[in-house]
């Protein structure tokens, strides 16, 4: 996956992260997570959350995403071969499909959206 911004992100830029999940034997989609942050503050604070820090470390290994502001204009950010291992999640995590959406805002106007589909499945 790759993306780039047409201009440097403003210091007041925000990111909203939405995660919807659907358990394996269900047809009902549930909102699991929905939160909006200042982009620069999010980059600084993600490392403080243990489960997120493990994923953040993997993101640093598999991408050239910045670890602090600014987010550059006309720079190709790449993410390849991201693997989130089973030990990043509690043992009781159910089998499910998920949809991860990150929306980018400046002055309350959305200017970008990144969506990822995936699943948590048993090994074997």
N, CA, C and O atoms as CSV, one atom per row, in Angstrom:
chain,resi,resn,atom,element,x,y,z
A,1,UNK,N,N,0.841,-1.155,0.000
A,1,UNK,CA,C,0.000,0.000,0.000
A,1,UNK,C,C,0.900,1.235,0.000
A,1,UNK,O,O,1.971,1.225,0.605
A,2,UNK,N,N,0.470,2.280,-0.668
A,2,UNK,CA,C,1.208,3.519,-0.686
A,2,UNK,C,C,0.230,4.677,-0.764
A,2,UNK,O,O,-0.907,4.515,-1.208
A,3,UNK,N,N,0.679,5.847,-0.331
A,3,UNK,CA,C,-0.125,7.061,-0.439
A,3,UNK,C,C,0.792,8.266,-0.298
A,3,UNK,O,O,1.923,8.152,0.175
A,4,UNK,N,N,0.287,9.429,-0.717
A,4,UNK,CA,C,1.028,10.669,-0.518
A,4,UNK,C,C,0.036,11.814,-0.366
A,4,UNK,O,O,-1.107,11.731,-0.815
A,5,UNK,N,N,0.495,12.884,0.276
A,5,UNK,CA,C,-0.314,14.076,0.473
A,5,UNK,C,C,0.113,15.124,-0.550
A,5,UNK,O,O,1.299,15.259,-0.850
A,6,UNK,N,N,-0.854,15.862,-1.082
A,6,UNK,CA,C,-0.565,16.894,-2.070
A,6,UNK,C,C,0.111,18.100,-1.425
A,6,UNK,O,O,0.796,18.867,-2.102
A,7,UNK,N,N,-0.079,18.266,-0.126
A,7,UNK,CA,C,0.560,19.364,0.596
A,7,UNK,C,C,0.910,18.886,1.998
A,7,UNK,O,O,0.351,17.904,2.486
A,8,UNK,N,N,1.836,19.585,2.641
A,8,UNK,CA,C,2.201,19.225,4.010
A,8,UNK,C,C,0.976,19.386,4.909
A,8,UNK,O,O,0.236,20.364,4.802
A,9,UNK,N,N,0.775,18.417,5.791
A,9,UNK,CA,C,-0.374,18.484,6.689
A,9,UNK,C,C,-0.219,19.627,7.677
A,9,UNK,O,O,0.857,19.843,8.235
A,10,UNK,N,N,-1.302,20.351,7.884
A,10,UNK,CA,C,-1.315,21.444,8.853
A,10,UNK,C,C,-1.194,20.876,10.265
A,10,UNK,O,O,-1.560,19.726,10.512
A,11,UNK,N,N,-0.686,21.678,11.178
A,11,UNK,CA,C,-0.534,21.234,12.572
A,11,UNK,C,C,-1.875,20.906,13.214
A,11,UNK,O,O,-1.915,20.159,14.192
A,12,UNK,N,N,-2.980,21.450,12.688
A,12,UNK,CA,C,-4.297,21.162,13.256
A,12,UNK,C,C,-5.007,20.003,12.544
A,12,UNK,O,O,-6.178,19.741,12.819
A,13,UNK,N,N,-4.317,19.311,11.640
A,13,UNK,CA,C,-4.924,18.179,10.925
A,13,UNK,C,C,-5.332,17.107,11.924
A,13,UNK,O,O,-4.667,16.891,12.936
A,14,UNK,N,N,-6.447,16.439,11.616
A,14,UNK,CA,C,-6.967,15.396,12.494
A,14,UNK,C,C,-7.099,14.085,11.735
A,14,UNK,O,O,-7.231,14.060,10.512
A,15,UNK,N,N,-7.061,13.002,12.492
A,15,UNK,CA,C,-7.311,11.668,11.941
A,15,UNK,C,C,-8.415,11.033,12.779
A,15,UNK,O,O,-8.376,11.061,14.009
A,16,UNK,N,N,-9.390,10.467,12.099
A,16,UNK,CA,C,-10.442,9.702,12.769
A,16,UNK,C,C,-10.255,8.245,12.384
A,16,UNK,O,O,-10.173,7.911,11.202
A,17,UNK,N,N,-10.189,7.382,13.384
A,17,UNK,CA,C,-10.028,5.952,13.155
A,17,UNK,C,C,-11.326,5.263,13.551
A,17,UNK,O,O,-11.828,5.439,14.661
A,18,UNK,N,N,-11.853,4.481,12.630
A,18,UNK,CA,C,-13.093,3.741,12.841
A,18,UNK,C,C,-12.813,2.276,12.546
A,18,UNK,O,O,-12.301,1.935,11.480
A,19,UNK,N,N,-13.150,1.414,13.496
A,19,UNK,CA,C,-12.998,-0.026,13.288
A,19,UNK,C,C,-14.350,-0.680,13.506
A,19,UNK,O,O,-14.926,-0.600,14.591
A,20,UNK,N,N,-14.851,-1.334,12.453
A,20,UNK,CA,C,-16.081,-2.123,12.540
A,20,UNK,C,C,-15.696,-3.593,12.486
A,20,UNK,O,O,-14.762,-3.973,11.780
A,21,UNK,N,N,-16.424,-4.423,13.242
A,21,UNK,CA,C,-16.144,-5.854,13.274
A,21,UNK,C,C,-17.426,-6.639,13.036
A,21,UNK,O,O,-18.529,-6.161,13.305
A,22,UNK,N,N,-17.255,-7.853,12.525
A,22,UNK,CA,C,-18.370,-8.779,12.355
A,22,UNK,C,C,-17.893,-10.148,12.804
A,22,UNK,O,O,-17.046,-10.755,12.148
A,23,UNK,N,N,-18.433,-10.648,13.931
A,23,UNK,CA,C,-18.054,-11.995,14.380
A,23,UNK,C,C,-18.348,-13.033,13.306
A,23,UNK,O,O,-19.244,-12.850,12.482
A,24,UNK,N,N,-17.584,-14.129,13.320
A,24,UNK,CA,C,-17.621,-15.152,12.280
A,24,UNK,C,C,-19.023,-15.617,11.903
A,24,UNK,O,O,-19.347,-15.660,10.716
A,25,UNK,N,N,-19.850,-15.960,12.858
A,25,UNK,CA,C,-21.165,-16.544,12.544
A,25,UNK,C,C,-22.290,-15.534,12.638
A,25,UNK,O,O,-23.447,-15.912,12.822
A,26,UNK,N,N,-21.973,-14.271,12.517
A,26,UNK,CA,C,-22.977,-13.220,12.638
A,26,UNK,C,C,-23.081,-12.444,11.337
A,26,UNK,O,O,-22.124,-12.370,10.565
A,27,UNK,N,N,-24.247,-11.870,11.102
A,27,UNK,CA,C,-24.422,-10.978,9.958
A,27,UNK,C,C,-24.400,-9.522,10.412
A,27,UNK,O,O,-24.403,-8.608,9.588
A,28,UNK,N,N,-24.377,-9.314,11.723
A,28,UNK,CA,C,-24.438,-7.972,12.281
A,28,UNK,C,C,-23.041,-7.364,12.415
A,28,UNK,O,O,-22.148,-7.951,13.026
A,29,UNK,N,N,-22.873,-6.182,11.833
A,29,UNK,CA,C,-21.623,-5.438,11.947
A,29,UNK,C,C,-21.727,-4.540,13.173
A,29,UNK,O,O,-22.747,-3.884,13.386
A,30,UNK,N,N,-20.656,-4.513,13.987
A,30,UNK,CA,C,-20.654,-3.712,15.201
A,30,UNK,C,C,-19.509,-2.713,15.153
A,30,UNK,O,O,-18.416,-3.027,14.682
A,31,UNK,N,N,-19.770,-1.500,15.649
A,31,UNK,CA,C,-18.712,-0.505,15.768
A,31,UNK,C,C,-17.879,-0.888,16.985
A,31,UNK,O,O,-18.393,-0.961,18.101
A,32,UNK,N,N,-16.590,-1.133,16.761
A,32,UNK,CA,C,-15.683,-1.535,17.834
A,32,UNK,C,C,-14.917,-0.335,18.388
A,32,UNK,O,O,-14.636,-0.262,19.584
A,33,UNK,N,N,-14.585,0.606,17.497
A,33,UNK,CA,C,-13.738,1.725,17.892
A,33,UNK,C,C,-14.030,2.902,16.978
A,33,UNK,O,O,-14.159,2.732,15.766
A,34,UNK,N,N,-14.136,4.095,17.551
A,34,UNK,CA,C,-14.327,5.308,16.760
A,34,UNK,C,C,-13.755,6.465,17.569
A,34,UNK,O,O,-14.315,6.852,18.595
A,35,UNK,N,N,-12.629,7.020,17.098
A,35,UNK,CA,C,-11.985,8.093,17.836
A,35,UNK,C,C,-11.296,9.043,16.868
A,35,UNK,O,O,-10.791,8.629,15.825
A,36,UNK,N,N,-11.282,10.329,17.231
A,36,UNK,CA,C,-10.651,11.355,16.403
A,36,UNK,C,C,-9.577,12.057,17.229
A,36,UNK,O,O,-9.812,12.431,18.378
A,37,UNK,N,N,-8.375,12.236,16.623
A,37,UNK,CA,C,-7.252,12.883,17.289
A,37,UNK,C,C,-6.617,13.897,16.359
A,37,UNK,O,O,-6.813,13.864,15.144
A,38,UNK,N,N,-5.853,14.798,16.954
A,38,UNK,CA,C,-4.931,15.626,16.205
A,38,UNK,C,C,-3.829,14.687,15.693
A,38,UNK,O,O,-3.320,13.874,16.465
A,39,UNK,N,N,-3.455,14.779,14.425
A,39,UNK,CA,C,-2.490,13.852,13.837
A,39,UNK,C,C,-1.152,13.876,14.582
A,39,UNK,O,O,-0.599,12.822,14.895
A,40,UNK,N,N,-0.637,15.060,14.862
A,40,UNK,CA,C,0.668,15.155,15.533
A,40,UNK,C,C,0.607,14.570,16.938
A,40,UNK,O,O,1.532,13.882,17.369
A,41,UNK,N,N,-0.476,14.843,17.649
A,41,UNK,CA,C,-0.642,14.297,18.997
A,41,UNK,C,C,-0.765,12.768,18.941
A,41,UNK,O,O,-0.217,12.070,19.794
A,42,UNK,N,N,-1.472,12.259,17.952
A,42,UNK,CA,C,-1.623,10.805,17.812
A,42,UNK,C,C,-0.268,10.141,17.578
A,42,UNK,O,O,0.027,9.110,18.182
A,43,UNK,N,N,0.551,10.719,16.711
A,43,UNK,CA,C,1.872,10.144,16.455
A,43,UNK,C,C,2.715,10.098,17.727
A,43,UNK,O,O,3.483,9.158,17.931
A,44,UNK,N,N,2.572,11.110,18.580
A,44,UNK,CA,C,3.325,11.133,19.843
A,44,UNK,C,C,2.774,10.154,20.865
A,44,UNK,O,O,3.548,9.548,21.606
A,45,UNK,N,N,1.458,9.981,20.927
A,45,UNK,CA,C,0.856,9.226,22.034
A,45,UNK,C,C,0.638,7.744,21.757
A,45,UNK,O,O,0.476,6.982,22.711
A,46,UNK,N,N,0.626,7.295,20.507
A,46,UNK,CA,C,0.377,5.878,20.222
A,46,UNK,C,C,1.365,4.965,20.923
A,46,UNK,O,O,1.013,3.852,21.313
A,47,UNK,N,N,2.589,5.422,21.087
A,47,UNK,CA,C,3.618,4.580,21.705
A,47,UNK,C,C,3.329,4.278,23.171
A,47,UNK,O,O,3.901,3.345,23.733
A,48,UNK,N,N,2.450,5.053,23.793
A,48,UNK,CA,C,2.166,4.886,25.226
A,48,UNK,C,C,1.148,3.777,25.505
A,48,UNK,O,O,0.984,3.381,26.659
A,49,UNK,N,N,0.472,3.277,24.494
A,49,UNK,CA,C,-0.548,2.235,24.679
A,49,UNK,C,C,0.092,0.899,24.322
A,49,UNK,O,O,0.461,0.696,23.165
A,50,UNK,N,N,0.238,-0.038,25.296
A,50,UNK,CA,C,1.017,-1.263,25.056
A,50,UNK,C,C,0.634,-2.048,23.796
A,50,UNK,O,O,1.517,-2.371,23.002
A,51,UNK,N,N,-0.642,-2.366,23.587
A,51,UNK,CA,C,-1.035,-3.157,22.411
A,51,UNK,C,C,-0.772,-2.363,21.132
A,51,UNK,O,O,-0.298,-2.916,20.140
A,52,UNK,N,N,-1.078,-1.080,21.158
A,52,UNK,CA,C,-0.859,-0.236,19.989
A,52,UNK,C,C,0.639,-0.063,19.734
A,52,UNK,O,O,1.066,0.009,18.582
A,53,UNK,N,N,1.430,0.003,20.788
A,53,UNK,CA,C,2.877,0.152,20.646
A,53,UNK,C,C,3.484,-1.028,19.882
A,53,UNK,O,O,4.391,-0.834,19.072
A,54,UNK,N,N,2.996,-2.241,20.127
A,54,UNK,CA,C,3.500,-3.412,19.399
A,54,UNK,C,C,3.191,-3.287,17.906
A,54,UNK,O,O,4.041,-3.580,17.065
A,55,UNK,N,N,1.987,-2.857,17.586
A,55,UNK,CA,C,1.597,-2.678,16.186
A,55,UNK,C,C,2.386,-1.506,15.585
A,55,UNK,O,O,2.824,-1.568,14.436
A,56,UNK,N,N,2.559,-0.448,16.368
A,56,UNK,CA,C,3.336,0.715,15.941
A,56,UNK,C,C,4.773,0.313,15.598
A,56,UNK,O,O,5.333,0.789,14.610
A,57,UNK,N,N,5.362,-0.554,16.407
A,57,UNK,CA,C,6.722,-1.038,16.141
A,57,UNK,C,C,6.781,-1.794,14.818
A,57,UNK,O,O,7.735,-1.648,14.053
A,58,UNK,N,N,5.758,-2.601,14.553
A,58,UNK,CA,C,5.697,-3.334,13.285
A,58,UNK,C,C,5.503,-2.363,12.120
A,58,UNK,O,O,6.073,-2.566,11.048
A,59,UNK,N,N,4.709,-1.318,12.316
A,59,UNK,CA,C,4.536,-0.301,11.276
A,59,UNK,C,C,5.861,0.387,10.952
A,59,UNK,O,O,6.167,0.634,9.786
A,60,UNK,N,N,6.641,0.693,11.979
A,60,UNK,CA,C,7.956,1.322,11.745
A,60,UNK,C,C,8.865,0.388,10.960
A,60,UNK,O,O,9.647,0.845,10.125
A,61,UNK,N,N,8.773,-0.920,11.216
A,61,UNK,CA,C,9.619,-1.896,10.547
A,61,UNK,C,C,9.235,-2.080,9.076
A,61,UNK,O,O,10.105,-2.312,8.237
A,62,UNK,N,N,7.951,-1.978,8.760
A,62,UNK,CA,C,7.460,-2.320,7.421
A,62,UNK,C,C,7.083,-1.109,6.578
A,62,UNK,O,O,6.529,-1.259,5.489
A,63,UNK,N,N,7.381,0.097,7.075
A,63,UNK,CA,C,6.967,1.280,6.323
A,63,UNK,C,C,7.963,2.419,6.502
A,63,UNK,O,O,8.914,2.330,7.279
A,64,UNK,N,N,7.716,3.472,5.770
A,64,UNK,CA,C,8.477,4.691,5.955
A,64,UNK,C,C,7.571,5.786,6.521
A,64,UNK,O,O,7.801,6.974,6.295
A,65,UNK,N,N,6.540,5.372,7.257
A,65,UNK,CA,C,5.631,6.333,7.876
A,65,UNK,C,C,6.384,7.138,8.926
A,65,UNK,O,O,7.255,6.601,9.610
A,66,UNK,N,N,6.057,8.417,9.059
A,66,UNK,CA,C,6.782,9.248,10.017
A,66,UNK,C,C,6.402,8.906,11.455
A,66,UNK,O,O,5.307,8.411,11.722
A,67,UNK,N,N,7.323,9.177,12.369
A,67,UNK,CA,C,7.030,8.958,13.785
A,67,UNK,C,C,6.733,10.283,14.486
A,67,UNK,O,O,6.479,10.312,15.690
A,68,UNK,N,N,6.766,11.363,13.734
A,68,UNK,CA,C,6.435,12.682,14.265
A,68,UNK,C,C,6.051,13.595,13.098
A,68,UNK,O,O,6.313,13.282,11.937
A,69,UNK,N,N,5.442,14.698,13.418
A,69,UNK,CA,C,5.110,15.688,12.397
A,69,UNK,C,C,6.386,16.410,11.977
A,69,UNK,O,O,7.333,16.474,12.761
A,70,UNK,N,N,6.438,16.946,10.783
A,70,UNK,CA,C,5.345,17.100,9.828
A,70,UNK,C,C,5.208,15.884,8.906
A,70,UNK,O,O,6.145,15.102,8.741
A,71,UNK,N,N,4.037,15.748,8.318
A,71,UNK,CA,C,3.815,14.774,7.251
A,71,UNK,C,C,4.057,15.545,5.948
A,71,UNK,O,O,3.361,16.516,5.653
A,72,UNK,N,N,5.032,15.107,5.189
A,72,UNK,CA,C,5.525,15.847,4.032
A,72,UNK,C,C,4.565,15.810,2.847
A,72,UNK,O,O,3.786,14.872,2.679
A,73,UNK,N,N,4.646,16.852,2.038
A,73,UNK,CA,C,3.910,16.909,0.778
A,73,UNK,C,C,4.697,16.176,-0.300
A,73,UNK,O,O,5.927,16.156,-0.268
A,74,UNK,N,N,3.989,15.575,-1.254
A,74,UNK,CA,C,4.590,14.935,-2.420
A,74,UNK,C,C,5.672,13.922,-2.063
A,74,UNK,O,O,6.665,13.781,-2.778
A,75,UNK,N,N,5.476,13.233,-0.973
A,75,UNK,CA,C,6.395,12.189,-0.518
A,75,UNK,C,C,5.616,10.877,-0.503
A,75,UNK,O,O,4.530,10.807,0.072
A,76,UNK,N,N,6.154,9.860,-1.121
A,76,UNK,CA,C,5.449,8.590,-1.223
A,76,UNK,C,C,5.666,7.769,0.048
A,76,UNK,O,O,6.752,7.238,0.279
A,77,UNK,N,N,4.624,7.675,0.863
A,77,UNK,CA,C,4.662,6.834,2.061
A,77,UNK,C,C,4.265,5.427,1.647
A,77,UNK,O,O,3.285,5.242,0.924
A,78,UNK,N,N,5.027,4.427,2.104
A,78,UNK,CA,C,4.793,3.037,1.706
A,78,UNK,C,C,4.641,2.155,2.936
A,78,UNK,O,O,5.256,2.387,3.976
A,79,UNK,N,N,3.807,1.144,2.785
A,79,UNK,CA,C,3.600,0.126,3.816
A,79,UNK,C,C,3.556,-1.217,3.100
A,79,UNK,O,O,2.683,-1.449,2.263
A,80,UNK,N,N,4.499,-2.105,3.427
A,80,UNK,CA,C,4.545,-3.405,2.766
A,80,UNK,C,C,4.735,-4.519,3.783
A,80,UNK,O,O,5.504,-4.388,4.735
A,81,UNK,N,N,4.030,-5.602,3.567
A,81,UNK,CA,C,4.169,-6.822,4.374
A,81,UNK,C,C,3.942,-6.613,5.866
A,81,UNK,O,O,4.660,-7.175,6.692
A,82,UNK,N,N,2.950,-5.809,6.206
A,82,UNK,CA,C,2.597,-5.619,7.614
A,82,UNK,C,C,1.969,-6.904,8.140
A,82,UNK,O,O,0.990,-7.396,7.580
A,83,UNK,N,N,2.525,-7.438,9.201
A,83,UNK,CA,C,1.985,-8.642,9.841
A,83,UNK,C,C,1.721,-8.322,11.297
A,83,UNK,O,O,2.622,-7.922,12.033
A,84,UNK,N,N,0.488,-8.501,11.699
A,84,UNK,CA,C,0.135,-8.335,13.106
A,84,UNK,C,C,-0.078,-9.743,13.650
A,84,UNK,O,O,-1.029,-10.434,13.284
A,85,UNK,N,N,0.824,-10.146,14.527
A,85,UNK,CA,C,0.846,-11.525,15.020
A,85,UNK,C,C,-0.205,-11.773,16.099
A,85,UNK,O,O,-0.709,-10.842,16.727
A,86,UNK,N,N,-0.512,-13.022,16.292
A,86,UNK,CA,C,-1.513,-13.423,17.284
A,86,UNK,C,C,-1.147,-12.942,18.680
A,86,UNK,O,O,-2.032,-12.618,19.472
A,87,UNK,N,N,0.139,-12.890,18.992
A,87,UNK,CA,C,0.520,-12.471,20.349
A,87,UNK,C,C,0.328,-10.965,20.578
A,87,UNK,O,O,0.567,-10.480,21.684
A,88,UNK,N,N,-0.101,-10.220,19.549
A,88,UNK,CA,C,-0.464,-8.813,19.729
A,88,UNK,C,C,-1.873,-8.658,20.311
A,88,UNK,O,O,-2.258,-7.567,20.732
A,89,UNK,N,N,-2.626,-9.737,20.331
A,89,UNK,CA,C,-4.011,-9.690,20.791
A,89,UNK,C,C,-4.199,-10.600,22.003
A,89,UNK,O,O,-3.453,-11.564,22.178
A,90,UNK,N,N,-5.187,-10.301,22.834
A,90,UNK,CA,C,-5.478,-11.208,23.953
A,90,UNK,C,C,-5.882,-12.591,23.442
A,90,UNK,O,O,-6.428,-12.718,22.345
A,91,UNK,N,N,-5.614,-13.618,24.235
A,91,UNK,CA,C,-5.927,-14.998,23.825
A,91,UNK,C,C,-7.419,-15.212,23.564
A,91,UNK,O,O,-7.790,-16.101,22.798
A,92,UNK,N,N,-8.270,-14.412,24.190
A,92,UNK,CA,C,-9.721,-14.571,24.047
A,92,UNK,C,C,-10.291,-13.815,22.847
A,92,UNK,O,O,-11.511,-13.745,22.698
A,93,UNK,N,N,-9.442,-13.248,21.989
A,93,UNK,CA,C,-9.929,-12.516,20.817
A,93,UNK,C,C,-10.697,-13.468,19.905
A,93,UNK,O,O,-10.167,-14.510,19.518
A,94,UNK,N,N,-11.941,-13.127,19.555
A,94,UNK,CA,C,-12.743,-14.031,18.718
A,94,UNK,C,C,-12.343,-13.976,17.243
A,94,UNK,O,O,-11.675,-13.040,16.806
A,95,UNK,N,N,-12.756,-14.980,16.494
A,95,UNK,CA,C,-12.597,-14.994,15.047
A,95,UNK,C,C,-13.590,-13.994,14.475
A,95,UNK,O,O,-14.781,-14.052,14.782
A,96,UNK,N,N,-13.101,-13.071,13.640
A,96,UNK,CA,C,-13.999,-12.052,13.097
A,96,UNK,C,C,-13.411,-11.393,11.869
A,96,UNK,O,O,-12.210,-11.472,11.613
A,97,UNK,N,N,-14.284,-10.739,11.112
A,97,UNK,CA,C,-13.877,-9.883,9.995
A,97,UNK,C,C,-13.838,-8.460,10.529
A,97,UNK,O,O,-14.588,-8.119,11.443
A,98,UNK,N,N,-12.960,-7.617,9.957
A,98,UNK,CA,C,-12.936,-6.229,10.387
A,98,UNK,C,C,-12.724,-5.291,9.210
A,98,UNK,O,O,-12.221,-5.680,8.156
A,99,UNK,N,N,-13.120,-4.059,9.419
A,99,UNK,CA,C,-12.942,-2.982,8.460
A,99,UNK,C,C,-12.321,-1.837,9.226
A,99,UNK,O,O,-12.923,-1.325,10.170
A,100,UNK,N,N,-11.129,-1.428,8.837
A,100,UNK,CA,C,-10.397,-0.329,9.464
A,100,UNK,C,C,-10.451,0.855,8.509
A,100,UNK,O,O,-10.075,0.736,7.343
A,101,UNK,N,N,-10.919,1.999,9.004
A,101,UNK,CA,C,-10.987,3.207,8.185
A,101,UNK,C,C,-10.274,4.339,8.906
A,101,UNK,O,O,-10.541,4.594,10.081
A,102,UNK,N,N,-9.372,5.017,8.215
A,102,UNK,CA,C,-8.720,6.215,8.737
A,102,UNK,C,C,-9.114,7.369,7.823
A,102,UNK,O,O,-8.891,7.325,6.613
A,103,UNK,N,N,-9.704,8.401,8.422
A,103,UNK,CA,C,-10.134,9.577,7.664
A,103,UNK,C,C,-9.308,10.774,8.131
A,103,UNK,O,O,-9.113,10.974,9.330
A,104,UNK,N,N,-8.829,11.560,7.182
A,104,UNK,CA,C,-7.986,12.712,7.480
A,104,UNK,C,C,-8.778,14.003,7.267
A,104,UNK,O,O,-9.485,14.153,6.271
A,105,UNK,N,N,-8.647,14.932,8.219
A,105,UNK,CA,C,-9.399,16.185,8.197
A,105,UNK,C,C,-8.466,17.375,8.390
A,105,UNK,O,O,-7.488,17.302,9.134
A,106,UNK,N,N,-8.784,18.464,7.708
A,106,UNK,CA,C,-8.200,19.784,7.974
A,106,UNK,C,C,-9.353,20.763,8.023
A,106,UNK,O,O,-10.192,20.789,7.122
A,107,UNK,N,N,-9.398,21.567,9.070
A,107,UNK,CA,C,-10.481,22.537,9.256
A,107,UNK,C,C,-11.854,21.870,9.129
A,107,UNK,O,O,-12.769,22.419,8.514
A,108,UNK,N,N,-11.979,20.703,9.709
A,108,UNK,CA,C,-13.225,19.922,9.772
A,108,UNK,C,C,-13.708,19.421,8.409
A,108,UNK,O,O,-14.849,18.977,8.285
A,109,UNK,N,N,-12.865,19.487,7.404
A,109,UNK,CA,C,-13.205,18.979,6.077
A,109,UNK,C,C,-12.366,17.737,5.794
A,109,UNK,O,O,-11.138,17.778,5.877
A,110,UNK,N,N,-13.034,16.630,5.459
A,110,UNK,CA,C,-12.296,15.409,5.148
A,110,UNK,C,C,-11.603,15.579,3.794
A,110,UNK,O,O,-12.218,16.009,2.818
A,111,UNK,N,N,-10.314,15.232,3.753
A,111,UNK,CA,C,-9.583,15.328,2.487
A,111,UNK,C,C,-8.956,13.997,2.088
A,111,UNK,O,O,-8.352,13.903,1.019
A,112,UNK,N,N,-9.083,12.982,2.910
A,112,UNK,CA,C,-8.530,11.683,2.548
A,112,UNK,C,C,-9.122,10.569,3.384
A,112,UNK,O,O,-9.544,10.776,4.522
A,113,UNK,N,N,-9.144,9.380,2.796
A,113,UNK,CA,C,-9.700,8.214,3.479
A,113,UNK,C,C,-8.903,6.987,3.077
A,113,UNK,O,O,-8.603,6.780,1.901
A,114,UNK,N,N,-8.565,6.176,4.071
A,114,UNK,CA,C,-7.825,4.940,3.851
A,114,UNK,C,C,-8.631,3.814,4.482
A,114,UNK,O,O,-8.938,3.865,5.673
A,115,UNK,N,N,-8.976,2.798,3.699
A,115,UNK,CA,C,-9.754,1.679,4.220
A,115,UNK,C,C,-8.992,0.380,4.037
A,115,UNK,O,O,-8.356,0.150,3.009
A,116,UNK,N,N,-9.072,-0.466,5.057
A,116,UNK,CA,C,-8.446,-1.781,5.025
A,116,UNK,C,C,-9.457,-2.813,5.498
A,116,UNK,O,O,-10.158,-2.601,6.487
A,117,UNK,N,N,-9.525,-3.917,4.794
A,117,UNK,CA,C,-10.368,-5.042,5.204
A,117,UNK,C,C,-9.477,-6.162,5.664
A,117,UNK,O,O,-8.381,-6.343,5.134
A,118,UNK,N,N,-9.929,-6.920,6.645
A,118,UNK,CA,C,-9.117,-8.037,7.122
A,118,UNK,C,C,-9.942,-8.979,7.964
A,118,UNK,O,O,-11.157,-8.828,8.094
A,119,UNK,N,N,-9.263,-9.950,8.530
A,119,UNK,CA,C,-9.920,-10.946,9.370
A,119,UNK,C,C,-8.942,-11.455,10.410
A,119,UNK,O,O,-7.733,-11.506,10.183
A,120,UNK,N,N,-9.486,-11.826,11.546
A,120,UNK,CA,C,-8.729,-12.542,12.559
A,120,UNK,C,C,-9.233,-13.974,12.475
A,120,UNK,O,O,-10.408,-14.248,12.717
A,121,UNK,N,N,-8.331,-14.879,12.129
A,121,UNK,CA,C,-8.717,-16.272,11.895
A,121,UNK,C,C,-7.826,-17.210,12.711
A,121,UNK,O,O,-6.688,-16.868,13.033
A,122,UNK,N,N,-8.345,-18.385,13.040
A,122,UNK,CA,C,-7.505,-19.350,13.775
A,122,UNK,C,C,-6.423,-19.908,12.861
A,122,UNK,O,O,-6.598,-19.992,11.645
A,123,UNK,N,N,-5.318,-20.282,13.458
A,123,UNK,CA,C,-4.238,-20.920,12.690
A,123,UNK,C,C,-4.633,-22.342,12.327
A,123,UNK,O,O,-5.438,-22.994,12.992
A,124,UNK,N,N,-4.019,-22.787,11.231
A,124,UNK,CA,C,-4.190,-24.191,10.906
A,124,UNK,C,C,-4.998,-24.470,9.760
A,124,UNK,O,O,-5.196,-25.634,9.412
